């Protein structure tokens, strides 16, 4: 059965980007260390148009392979735009659901794999899971993660915790409104990152 899994690199103080994150500056000011574990290693993995090559450490390889084995992507509009829409292909041409509150303008990234979802997080997740089939759905974005948690449609969190304190920027988790119990599934220590996997309980 398909599961929805949030994959996000996060600083120790809870940020997924430094200040002033925007298209052309997707990780914000000073946020580059968050993705260093994906590009500074010795082992090469081929992705899609948006992430053509990943170079990571041996200990992180299973995590990267797992991400690239997902059957669909659900992302927030801000994350999608900041990443340049991954060129319309995150990996292997899988469907990309872009959660947004407004219709895209003429400058929005288009493509046969991209669908802009304006009918709510539950409907967007349902489409992504249907498109993924037996494979998992890769979830990206802070607001999308928060909404999915509140709606009860996020199954797991794969947090790649990087040993840096950014001191400001875009936090992954805001005020969720109520506690969200999690079960720790796995911990993988790797150069420059600790991969933490949690299951959302209830």
RAFEN-V376445 format. One record per residue. N is the residue number from 0. SS is DSSP state (h for helix, s for strand, l for the rest). Layout:
# RAFEN-V376445
N/SS, N/SS
This chain:
# RAFEN-V376445
0/l, 1/l, 2/l, 3/s, 4/s, 5/s, 6/s, 7/s, 8/s, 9/s, 10/s, 11/l, 12/l, 13/l, 14/s, 15/s, 16/s, 17/l, 18/s, 19/l, 20/l, 21/s, 22/l, 23/l, 24/s, 25/l, 26/l, 27/l, 28/s, 29/l, 30/l, 31/h, 32/h, 33/h, 34/h, 35/h, 36/h, 37/h, 38/h, 39/l, 40/l, 41/l, 42/s, 43/s, 44/s, 45/s, 46/l, 47/l, 48/l, 49/l, 50/l, 51/l, 52/s, 53/s, 54/s, 55/s, 56/l, 57/h, 58/h, 59/h, 60/h, 61/h, 62/h, 63/h, 64/h, 65/h, 66/h, 67/l, 68/l, 69/l, 70/l, 71/s, 72/s, 73/s, 74/s, 75/s, 76/h, 77/h, 78/h, 79/h, 80/h, 81/h, 82/l, 83/h, 84/h, 85/h, 86/h, 87/h, 88/l, 89/l, 90/l, 91/l, 92/l, 93/l, 94/s, 95/s, 96/s, 97/s, 98/s, 99/l, 100/l, 101/l, 102/l, 103/l, 104/l, 105/l, 106/l, 107/l, 108/l, 109/l, 110/l, 111/l, 112/l, 113/s, 114/s, 115/s, 116/s, 117/l, 118/l, 119/l, 120/h, 121/h, 122/h, 123/h, 124/h, 125/h, 126/h, 127/h, 128/h, 129/h, 130/h, 131/h, 132/l, 133/l, 134/l, 135/l, 136/s, 137/s, 138/s, 139/s, 140/l, 141/h, 142/h, 143/h, 144/h, 145/h, 146/h, 147/h, 148/h, 149/h, 150/h, 151/l, 152/l, 153/l, 154/l, 155/s, 156/s, 157/s, 158/s, 159/s, 160/s, 161/s, 162/l, 163/l, 164/l, 165/l, 166/l, 167/l, 168/l, 169/s, 170/s, 171/l, 172/l, 173/l, 174/l, 175/l, 176/l, 177/l, 178/l, 179/l, 180/l, 181/s, 182/s, 183/s, 184/s, 185/s, 186/s, 187/s, 188/s, 189/s, 190/l, 191/l, 192/s, 193/s, 194/s, 195/s, 196/s, 197/s, 198/s, 199/s, 200/l, 201/l
